[in-house]
């Protein structure tokens, strides 16, 4: 079910880039400034979740690209992803396609690991990173639940088994059934703990979430993502976090119900040129709750 006419407006606003791996990446572009900024969204999102930032960012200073990652929004999903690197490699191919030399990255939530992996694998491409409520560098190792819904300390043996976890199965079923109401309730309860977008914007964003094709795959990839030296329950890390030497600015909201403060703090403490800004009266949606602070951080980091 598509609510209203917002989907037509979305399709008309996006361009397409056909990568050499056969995937077609939908994207939005704003500005003509010298410095190139790539916006990397999180899970159950698309480029449209950066719409307010795209409207407000200074077009004379920056050329901004907001991408629909593979399997999200209006991008294709010809080859299922297995790792976070599959997504960061797509971005590298997009950068080559657009003949861009270097970029600044902004990653929200699950987009954070994608930005970190891109910087590790292609260090000459990345000038700096801003992370908004990012998934930690030890990944998101989803634990099995007991009958009461509490974590057991044990981990899933397969993607199919993980797909039965309520955290995965509820949104997966909602997307499969075009269940706008369930997804809207999830966002209102878990993400918009402070401010909420207008009804029009909320409808537009949920319609984008309904397009996702890779939900179970992204959960499995995030569980195995691990840049630490530790075993996270799914994979043994090899300390790649130490390879990141560009400036990194992390934002985290005090009302965030999705990302733990300790996970964001660990990112900052593990990097030589990283800083942390804690936002009051802010949940997991800093672009909604504190867009002014994000824009200020962009000018300080990238300007």
C-alpha positions in Angstrom: 0.0 0.0 0.0 1.3 3.4 -1.0 -0.1 6.4 0.9 -0.8 9.5 -1.1 1.3 10.8 -4.0 4.6 11.0 -2.2 6.1 8.0 -4.1 5.8 9.7 -7.4 7.6 12.8 -6.2 10.3 10.6 -4.8 10.9 8.7 -8.0 11.1 11.9 -10.0 13.7 13.4 -7.6 16.2 10.6 -7.9 18.9 9.9 -10.5 20.5 6.6 -11.4 24.0 5.3 -11.6 24.7 1.9 -13.2 27.7 0.4 -11.5 30.1 -2.0 -13.2 29.0 -4.8 -10.8 25.5 -4.6 -12.4 23.7 -2.8 -9.5 21.9 0.5 -10.2 22.2 3.0 -7.4 19.5 5.6 -7.0 20.8 8.9 -5.6 19.9 12.5 -5.0 22.3 15.4 -5.6 22.4 18.9 -4.1 24.9 21.7 -4.5 27.9 22.6 -6.6 30.6 23.3 -3.9 34.2 22.1 -4.1 33.9 19.6 -1.3 32.0 16.4 -2.0 29.9 14.9 0.8 28.3 11.4 0.6 25.3 10.7 2.8 25.0 7.0 3.9 21.7 6.0 5.5 20.9 3.3 8.0 18.7 0.2 8.1 15.0 0.6 7.1 15.9 3.9 5.4 16.9 5.5 2.1 18.4 8.7 0.8 15.1 10.4 1.5 15.9 10.2 5.3 18.5 12.9 4.6 15.9 15.1 2.9 16.0 17.9 5.6 19.8 18.0 5.5 19.8 18.2 1.7 17.4 21.1 1.9 19.4 23.1 4.4 23.1 22.3 3.6 25.0 25.2 2.0 25.1 24.4 -1.8 27.9 26.8 -2.4 30.3 25.0 -0.1 29.4 21.4 -0.8 28.3 19.0 -3.5 26.2 16.4 -1.7 25.2 13.0 -2.9 22.6 11.0 -0.9 22.6 7.3 -2.0 20.0 4.5 -1.7 22.3 1.6 -0.8 21.9 -1.7 -2.6 18.6 -3.2 -1.7 17.2 0.0 -0.2 14.9 2.6 -1.6 15.0 2.6 -5.4 18.3 0.9 -5.9 18.5 -2.6 -7.3 19.2 -5.8 -5.4 20.5 -8.1 -8.1 23.2 -9.7 -5.8 22.3 -10.2 -2.2 24.8 -8.7 0.3 26.7 -10.9 2.6 28.9 -8.3 4.3 29.1 -4.6 5.1 32.0 -4.5 2.6 29.5 -5.3 -0.2 27.8 -1.9 0.5 31.1 0.1 1.0 32.4 -1.4 -2.3 29.3 -0.2 -4.1 30.0 3.3 -2.8 33.6 3.1 -4.1 32.2 2.1 -7.5 29.8 5.0 -7.3 32.6 7.4 -6.5 34.5 6.1 -9.6 31.4 6.3 -11.7 31.0 10.0 -10.8 34.7 10.7 -11.3 35.1 12.0 -7.7 38.6 12.2 -6.3 37.9 12.4 -2.5 34.9 12.6 -0.3 33.6 13.4 3.1 31.2 10.9 4.6 28.2 11.1 6.9 26.8 7.9 8.2 23.7 7.4 10.2 23.1 4.3 12.4 23.9 1.2 10.2 25.5 3.7 7.8 28.3 4.2 10.3 29.9 0.8 9.7 29.6 1.3 6.0 31.5 4.6 6.3 34.2 3.0 8.5 34.7 0.1 6.2 35.0 2.3 3.2 37.7 4.4 4.9 39.6 1.2 5.8 39.5 -0.3 2.4 39.9 2.9 0.4 41.8 5.3 2.7 42.9 7.6 -0.1 39.3 8.4 -0.9 38.1 9.6 2.5 38.9 13.1 4.0 36.8 12.9 7.1 33.7 11.2 8.6 30.7 12.3 10.7 28.8 9.5 12.4 25.2 10.0 13.6 24.2 7.5 16.3 26.3 4.9 14.7 26.3 1.1 15.1 29.5 0.3 17.0 32.7 -1.0 15.4 32.1 -4.4 17.0 28.9 -4.7 14.9 25.4 -5.5 16.1 25.7 -9.1 17.3 22.0 -9.9 17.9 21.5 -12.3 20.8 18.9 -15.1 21.1 15.9 -14.3 23.2 14.3 -16.3 25.9 10.5 -16.7 26.3 10.3 -13.4 28.1 12.2 -11.6 25.3 15.4 -11.1 27.3 18.8 -11.7 25.8 20.2 -15.1 26.6 23.9 -14.4 25.8 23.8 -17.0 23.0 23.9 -16.2 19.3 22.1 -17.4 16.2 23.6 -20.2 14.1 22.2 -19.1 10.8 20.5 -16.2 9.0 17.3 -18.1 8.8 17.3 -18.7 12.5 18.0 -15.0 13.2 15.1 -14.1 10.9 12.8 -15.5 13.5 13.9 -13.0 16.1 11.2 -10.4 16.8 13.6 -7.6 16.1 14.0 -8.9 12.5 10.7 -10.8 11.9 8.3 -8.0 12.8 9.7 -5.4 10.4 10.4 -8.1 7.8 6.8 -9.3 7.9 5.6 -5.6 7.8 7.7 -4.9 4.6 6.5 -8.1 3.0 2.9 -7.3 3.7 3.2 -3.6 2.9 2.1 -2.9 6.4 2.5 0.8 6.8 0.9 1.0 10.2 3.3 -1.4 11.9 6.3 0.3 10.5 5.0 3.7 11.4 4.4 2.6 15.0 7.9 1.2 15.2 9.4 4.5 14.1 7.2 6.5 16.5 8.1 4.3 19.5 11.8 3.6 18.8 13.2 6.4 16.8 11.2 9.6 17.3 11.5 9.8 21.1 11.7 13.5 21.0 10.6 15.3 17.9 8.6 13.8 15.1 8.5 14.9 11.4 5.3 16.2 9.9 2.7 13.6 8.9 3.6 14.2 5.2 7.3 13.6 5.8 6.6 10.6 8.0 4.4 9.0 5.3 7.1 9.7 2.7 9.8 8.0 4.9 7.7 4.9 5.7 6.9 4.5 2.0 10.7 4.4 1.5 11.1 1.7 4.2 8.5 -0.4 2.5 10.8 -0.7 -0.5 13.6 -2.4 1.4 14.6 -5.8 -0.1 17.5 -6.9 2.1 16.3 -6.6 5.8 17.4 -10.1 6.9 20.7 -9.8 5.0 21.6 -6.5 6.6 21.0 -7.8 10.1 23.2 -10.8 9.3 25.9 -8.6 7.8 25.9 -6.2 10.8 26.1 -9.1 13.2 29.4 -10.3 11.5 30.8 -6.8 11.2 33.7 -6.5 13.6 36.7 -4.1 13.5 37.9 -4.9 17.0 40.4 -7.4 18.3 37.7 -9.4 20.0 35.2 -12.1 19.2 31.7 -10.6 19.1 29.7 -13.8 19.1 29.6 -14.1 15.3 33.1 -13.2 14.0 36.7 -12.6 15.2 37.8 -9.1 14.6 41.3 -8.2 13.3 41.7 -4.7 14.7 41.0 -2.9 11.5 39.6 0.1 13.5 43.2 1.2 14.1 43.6 1.8 10.3 41.3 4.8 10.4 43.4 8.0 10.7 41.0 10.7 9.3 39.1 13.1 11.6 35.9 11.6 12.9 33.0 13.4 14.7 30.4 11.3 16.4 27.0 12.5 17.5 24.8 10.6 20.0 21.5 11.6 21.6 20.7 11.1 25.3 17.3 9.6 24.5 18.6 7.1 21.9 16.8 3.8 22.4 18.7 2.0 19.6 22.4 2.7 20.0 24.2 2.4 23.4 26.4 5.3 24.5 29.2 2.9 25.3 29.3 1.7 21.7 29.7 5.3 20.4 32.2 6.1 23.1 34.3 3.1 22.2 34.5 4.3 18.6 35.8 7.7 19.7 38.3 6.1 22.2 39.7 3.8 19.5 40.5 6.5 17.0 43.3 9.1 17.1 41.4 12.0 15.7 37.8 11.5 16.9 35.5 13.6 19.1 32.1 13.0 20.6 29.1 15.3 21.0 26.2 14.2 23.2 22.9 15.9 22.2 20.3 16.6 24.9 16.6 16.0 24.1 17.6 13.8 21.1 16.8 10.2 20.3 18.0 8.1 17.4 17.0 10.8 14.9 19.5 13.7 15.3 18.6 14.9 11.8 15.1 15.5 13.1 15.9 16.5 16.7 19.0 18.6 16.2 19.6 19.4 12.5 21.1 22.7 13.4 23.9 21.0 15.4 24.6 18.5 12.6 24.9 21.4 10.1 27.2 23.2 12.5 29.3 20.0 12.8 29.5 19.7 9.0 30.9 23.2 8.6 33.4 22.7 11.4 34.6 19.3 10.1 34.3 19.7 6.3 34.1 23.5 5.7 
